[in-house]
Amino acid sequence: MSTEPEALRPMPTRRELFAAFFKIGISAFGGAMPWVRRVLVDQKRWLSNEELTDILTVCQAVPGPNVVNVTVFFGTRCHGVLGGAIAFIGLMGTPFVLLLLLNALYHEFSHLPFVKSAMYGMGVVATAYLVSFAVALAKPFRRNPWANLLCIAAALASALLAWPIAVVLLVCGAVGVLLSKREIL
């Protein structure tokens, strides 16, 4: 039940899977989930926005970084365990090598004022990038005031009350079930 305007393409080959996650891995500065959405939904059309939202929802219930969980989930869905490994290596291979190099450089130069200022500026950009991703991901829910209210409640519970994500998922999931039984969601 996709509301996406264009038909979805068939699942990727192993080579296409690796190439897509390699692209995400070398492009995703400040957070990879917006890039996952851009590549898998907008560019390749292997998933609808709703499918990505569903996958992300499942992956948030599992420990670990969401982007890694989504990567392995999608790769496994396409080509089994080997597909999960291919997608993971595509995503994490280049950043792993770069982090080894950057760690040495940061350790050497982090005390310099211009490095501290640059890190602060990059943090601001990363925050804005994550907010834009959240807005894009929430697109299917914009017309439903109850879904918007649930989204705001989840954000407040997580950000202001510091509830663990597992608790937020359980509570909001239960509320979602109750609202759907009343045909509100």
Secondary structure as the mmCIF struct_conf table of DSSP 4:
data_model
#
loop_
_struct_conf.conf_type_id
_struct_conf.id
_struct_conf.beg_label_comp_id
_struct_conf.beg_label_asym_id
_struct_conf.beg_label_seq_id
_struct_conf.end_label_comp_id
_struct_conf.end_label_asym_id
_struct_conf.end_label_seq_id
BEND BEND1 PRO A 5 GLU A 6
HELX_LH_PP_P HELX_LH_PP_P1 ALA A 7 THR A 13
HELX_RH_AL_P HELX_RH_AL_P1 ARG A 14 SER A 27
BEND BEND2 PHE A 29 GLY A 30
BEND BEND3 ALA A 32 ALA A 32
HELX_RH_AL_P HELX_RH_AL_P2 MET A 33 ARG A 37
HELX_RH_PI_P HELX_RH_PI_P1 ARG A 38 GLN A 43
BEND BEND4 LYS A 44 LYS A 44
BEND BEND5 TRP A 46 LEU A 47
HELX_RH_AL_P HELX_RH_AL_P3 ASN A 49 GLN A 60
TURN_TY1_P TURN_TY1_P1 ALA A 61 ALA A 61
BEND BEND6 VAL A 62 GLY A 64
HELX_RH_AL_P HELX_RH_AL_P4 ASN A 66 PHE A 109
TURN_TY1_P TURN_TY1_P2 SER A 110 HIS A 111
BEND BEND7 LEU A 112 LEU A 112
HELX_RH_AL_P HELX_RH_AL_P5 PRO A 113 LEU A 137
TURN_TY1_P TURN_TY1_P3 ALA A 138 ALA A 138
HELX_RH_3T_P HELX_RH_3T_P1 LYS A 139 PHE A 141
TURN_TY1_P TURN_TY1_P4 ARG A 142 ARG A 143
HELX_RH_AL_P HELX_RH_AL_P6 PRO A 145 ALA A 159
TURN_TY1_P TURN_TY1_P5 LEU A 160 LEU A 160
BEND BEND8 LEU A 161 LEU A 161
HELX_RH_AL_P HELX_RH_AL_P7 ILE A 165 LYS A 181
TURN_TY1_P TURN_TY1_P6 ARG A 182 GLU A 183
#
